[in-house]
Each structure stands twice: as C-alpha cells, then as structure tokens.
Amino acid sequence: MIAAWFRSREFLKEDDPRRAELVRLAKTGRRLTKSTPARPTRWQPQYVENPDDGNNGFTNDGAWELIASKLASGHRVEIMALEKPKGATGYVLKIQLGSSMRPRLYVKLELHRGWILGRSFHDSER
C-alpha cells in the first residue's frame, strides 16, 4: 500500500490517441455508467452542483458534455491502474467547478471494447 503513494504519476498527453477516443465516445453516446461487481461505479451527476445551472445537479448528458469539453481542451488526465477489473486502465480528471471553496469534481473513465465507461462522477473526498 505504501509503495503506491510513492509511485510516479502518469498523465495523458494532449496528442495521445486515447484522449481523442475518449472525446469521440463521450460525444457520440457510446457510453455506459452501469455498476457491476466486476466494474463498480459511483456515477452521481445529480448530486454534483453545476455552477452553470444555478447550482442544480448535473444531468447525465450534462456530465458527459462537461467531460468531453474538458478532455478536448487538454485538461489534465491521470492514467491509473484499476483494481476492478485487475489490469484495466482508468483515466482520472479532477475538475474545479466554480468557487475554490467547494470540493473538486472527481471523474474516472475507462475505455472498453469501443465504449467509454463512466466509473466515477462525484465530489472529491480528498
């Protein structure tokens, strides 16, 4: 466990084809957010205040629009090894919405067989 704290972080470069694939799939609707035991999710856009909509919760489509926009604009994306399923790759965005006084938004994505999987969309707890 401690070794994970000291592991160097890897980030997705702007010209990485995986970024383009994430953007394309997020925009085209080839996206899933269903939780399964093999791929647990915490997809809760309705509980994240959207500062562009009077702080109402995000809609599912609004969440994907934000993700596609951030990915396309070069927002920092951390690459991580997922625990479930073992060996899969996750892509994490931490997004500050509105005031710096509120928690950052935590988004985790996975590419799987031509689909983008929304694994997390919630306020960060760290």
N, C-alpha and C positions, 0 to 999 in steps of 0.2 A: 504494500500500500504506500509506504513512504517513498519508494522508488518512483512512483507515478508523479509525485509532487516535483521531482527534480528532472523529469523528462522534458526535453526541449519541445516547444510547441511548433507545429507546422501550420502554415496558413496557405489558403488557396490564392494563387496569383491571378491577377486580372485577366491574363490571356490563357489561363488553363481551360481546356475544352470542357471540363466538368462544370465550371461556372456557367458557361454558355448553355450546357444541357440542363442545369438546374433552372436557369431563367426560362428557357423554352418550355419546359414541362410545367413550371409554376404558372405560366401564362396560358398554356393551351388546355389546361384542365385534366391532364394525365397525372392526377394527384390523388393520394389516399391519406386518410387520417385514422383509420380503424385500428383500435388497440387489440392485440392478440397476445397470448402468453409468450410467443416467440419474438414479438415486436411490440412491447408495451409502449403506450403513448401517453402524453399529458397535453392534449390539444384542447386549450381552453380560451379561444379568442374572445368569447362573450364576456369573460371576466377581466380582460385587459382593457383599460380605459384608452380610448382613441382620442388624442387631443385635437384631431382634425374633425371630430364629430361630436363636439360638446362633451367630451369625456364619456360618451356612451361606449359600451363594449364593442369590440370589432365584430363584424360579421365574418363568416368563413371566407367568403370571396374577398372581403377587405383585407383579411390576414394574408391571403395569397398575393393580392396586389402589392401590399407592403413588402413582402418577401421578394417578389420579382423585381420591384423597384430598387430595393437595397442591393440585391445581387448585381443588377445591371449597372448600378452606379459605382461599383467597386468596393462596397462595404466590406470590412474585414471579416473573413470567414475562417474559423479554425477547423482543421481537419482532426478528427479523433477516431480512435478505435472503439467500436461499440461493444458492450458486454453481451447484448442480446440483439440479433444473433451474433455469436462469437465470430470475429473475423470481418464483420461488416464495417463499412466506413460511414461515419457521421460527419455532418457539416454544421457547425455551430455559429450563429450570429448573435451578438449581444447588442441590442439597439436601445439607445436612449430616446425615449419618447417624451417630448415636452420638457418640463422642468427637471433639473438635475436632482431635485428633492425626492422624486419618485423612483421606485426600483426600475432597473433596466429590464427590457423585454428579453427573454431567453427563447431562442428558436433553434431547434435541432431538426435536421433534414437527413434523409437517406435516399440514395439512388438505388432502384431495384427493378431489374427487368423492364426497362423502358418507362418506369413510373417514378415520380418523386413522392416520397413518403414523408408526411408531416409527423415527426415524432414528438416534438415539444413546441408549444406556443403558450407561454405564461410569464408572469412577472418573475424575475430572477430572485432567488432566495439568498444569493451571495453578493 
